[in-house]
């Protein structure tokens, strides 16, 4: 009888633990934000309110590459907190094509009270892309991150050939001039 009471008590406790609400991290991502590229560069970022400890985010910042030349991209994102255990922690920076195909992942340059991530890619074709910044809030204090993006056309190989030919002509003219001055 004593064993049955113990077994019944254990069963009641186990059932109660399954019925208890489970705490999950909330997704506090903001809707995708379109970047306004002024002279091929833009600033972006997001801020999060207090009392979001443990919640996660994956913010998307969309932009378009136009023109016929391949384009390179350089981006940086950072957040600053008083200590590593306050504010937010950036856990990723990635570049995707608009359909969700990963182009490249960024690199973490520093973590802790100051998080810094950078990303570079070359030869982007014309089309729609987005940067994804992911992370989580590590305390109940507010947190924010900011970043910038810069796009540059990549010169065609013919451009380098023309530049080298031009430098060769300049070198030839300088040598002729130097030879004429000696004579």
Long-range contacts (C-beta under 8 A, 24 or more apart in sequence): 23-54, 25-54, 25-55, 25-56, 25-136, 26-52, 26-55, 26-56, 27-55, 27-56, 27-57, 27-58, 28-52, 28-55, 28-56, 28-57, 28-137, 29-56, 29-57, 29-58, 29-59, 29-60, 30-57, 30-59, 32-59, 32-60, 32-61, 32-62, 32-130, 33-59, 33-60, 33-61, 33-62, 34-61, 34-62, 34-63, 35-61, 35-62, 35-63, 35-149, 37-63, 37-64, 37-149, 37-151, 40-150, 40-151, 40-152, 41-148, 41-149, 41-150, 41-151, 42-148, 42-149, 43-146, 43-147, 43-148, 44-131, 44-146, 44-147, 44-148, 44-149, 45-77, 45-144, 45-145, 45-146, 45-147, 46-133, 46-144, 46-145, 47-142, 47-143, 47-144, 48-88, 48-137, 48-142, 48-143, 48-144, 49-142, 50-140, 50-141, 50-142, 51-140, 52-137, 52-140, 52-143, 53-137, 53-138, 53-139, 53-140, 54-136, 54-137, 55-136, 55-137, 56-134, 56-135, 56-136, 56-137, 57-133, 57-134, 57-135, 57-136, 58-132, 58-133, 58-134, 59-132, 59-133, 59-134, 60-130, 60-131, 60-132, 61-130, 61-131, 61-132, 61-133, 61-149, 62-98, 62-128, 62-129, 62-130, 63-128, 63-129, 63-130, 63-131, 63-149, 63-151, 64-126, 64-127, 64-128, 64-129, 65-124, 65-125, 65-126, 65-127, 65-128, 65-129, 65-151, 66-126, 67-126, 67-153, 68-126, 69-153, 69-154, 69-155, 69-156, 70-122, 70-123, 70-124, 70-125, 70-153, 70-154, 71-123, 71-124, 71-125, 71-151, 71-152, 71-153, 71-154, 72-120, 72-121, 72-122, 72-123, 72-124, 72-151, 72-152, 72-153, 72-154, 73-119, 73-120, 73-121, 73-124, 73-129, 73-149, 73-150, 73-151, 74-118, 74-119, 74-120, 74-149, 74-150, 74-152, 75-106, 75-118, 75-119, 75-120, 75-131, 75-147, 75-148, 75-149, 75-150, 76-116, 76-117, 76-118, 76-119, 76-147, 76-148, 77-106, 77-116, 77-117, 77-131, 77-133, 77-145, 77-146, 77-147, 78-114, 78-115, 78-116, 78-117, 78-145, 78-146, 78-147, 79-114, 79-115, 79-135, 79-143, 79-144, 79-145, 79-146, 80-113, 80-114, 80-115, 81-113, 81-114, 81-141, 81-143, 82-113, 83-113, 84-111, 84-112, 84-113, 84-138, 85-138, 85-139, 86-138, 86-139, 86-141, 86-143, 87-137, 87-138, 87-139, 87-141, 87-142, 87-143, 87-144, 88-115, 88-135, 88-136, 88-137, 88-138, 88-143, 88-144, 88-145, 89-115, 89-135, 89-136, 89-137, 89-138, 90-115, 90-117, 90-133, 90-134, 90-135, 90-145, 91-134, 91-135, 91-136, 92-117, 92-132, 92-133, 92-134, 92-135, 93-117, 93-118, 93-119, 93-131, 93-132, 93-133, 93-134, 93-147, 94-119, 94-131, 94-132, 94-134, 95-119, 95-121, 95-129, 95-130, 95-131, 95-132, 96-129, 96-130, 96-131, 96-132, 97-127, 97-128, 97-129, 98-127, 98-128, 98-129, 98-130, 103-129, 115-145, 122-154, 123-154, 124-151
